Amino acid sequence: MKIVCIVLDSVGLGYLPDAMDFGDEGADTLDHTVLKTGLELPHLSALGLGNVPGVSTLPLAEHPKAAFGRMREVNPGKDTSTGHWEFVGIHLHHAFQVFPQGYPQEFLEAYVQRIGVGGWLLNRPYSGTEAIRDYGEEHLRTGFPIVYTSADSVFQVAAHTGKVPLETLYDWCKVAREMLIGPLACARVIARPFEGEPGSFYRREDLRHDYALEPPRNVLDVIKEGGLEVVGVGKIPDVYAHRGFTREVKSGSNPEGIERTLELMREAFSGLVFTNLVDFDAKYGHRRNAEGYAQALAEFDSRLPELLAALGPEDYLFIISDHGNDPTYRGTDHTREYGMLLVVGPGMAGRNLGTRATFADLAATWAQRFGLNWDGPGTAI
């Protein structure tokens, strides 16, 4: 038996009750994207996405092919690590550290001394594409790293591959990961290589690398210790600091992630295939590009029949999301929203899962389906 879980990164289903605390009241990634673009999602609708509480823009399925619902995030945040850690049964007592004014001067002075450069550029919350547009030329002249953050708990380091070798950029990020602990602990350090010429710089998303805090024991460890495969596709292994996986499969774009997932679904093994499709978030949500977001959703919807056809008779497919990133909303940051939950598999068709109390219901469900003991949070579906 396989469980295949695909994260549609940032495809939120409406703002959470505590969204006001995050400045996100009124955000609704899916419905607002559909309203703005006229998007149709026939295959997701057939699974029951339009039947989910709060989804108002997609048609109701008379006989949904999946179990359908939404998940409320308990962890205090709206970023990748916060959501993904909760998926695998980790409830955080405190939010990851954020730096709305940028990182402390004394930290950056120590950091550039460690990596052997004479200074840094930027150091404040900033759009990644705008960071290389506004500071890329100065970076080429000085060789200084472009460092920036966001509303999320991240320390991002951008460098041009023609100025700074890729492995050097990765080494710079490893140093930052070593230093960003204790009071300065952030969830992820992200290497952001870019290329091109002034006026036409572009990020190499396929060369991006995340360096995450290592999570505590979670359901991935339980599945692996149970003798099953745990395969992470795309950025998934990075999010968990490579803990709990038996295999890691690289992918860049959404189409590549889908192809790698289909290949794994056709292999003969039992265990978990865990995929993140990042384009919704990285390419379109943060850039507030509703048309691009809609196109990415339409492309995933068009590939859904292939994914369903690749399921074995005892397999399950989970389609979920980790937060929102409403492309029609103000700003460029994630939005605090319900997570999507669609489940295809034996006995799932037509089940209304309602609003789940925590993303950790996934961890409890995976353990139960694999016949493994789980003593963490969550209630099995």
Secondary structure, DSSP 8 states (H G I E B T S, - for coil): -EEEEEEETT---SB-TTGGGGT-TT--HHHHHHHHH----HHHHHHTGGGSTT--SS---SS-SSEEEEE---SS--SHHHHHHHHTT---SS-----TT-S-HHHHHHHHHHHT-S--EEEEE--HHHHHHHHHHHHHHH---EEEE-SSSEEEEEEETTTS-HHHHHHHHHHHHHHS-GGG--SEEEEEEEES-TT--EE-GGG-EEEE----S-HHHHHHHTT-EEEEETTHHHHTTTTT-SEEE---SHHHHHHHHHHHHTSS--EEEEEEE-HIIIIIITTT-HHHHHHHHHHHHHHHHHHHHT--TT-EEEEE--SB--TTSSSSS-B-B-EEEEEESTTTTT-EEEEES-TTHHHHHHHHHTT----SS----
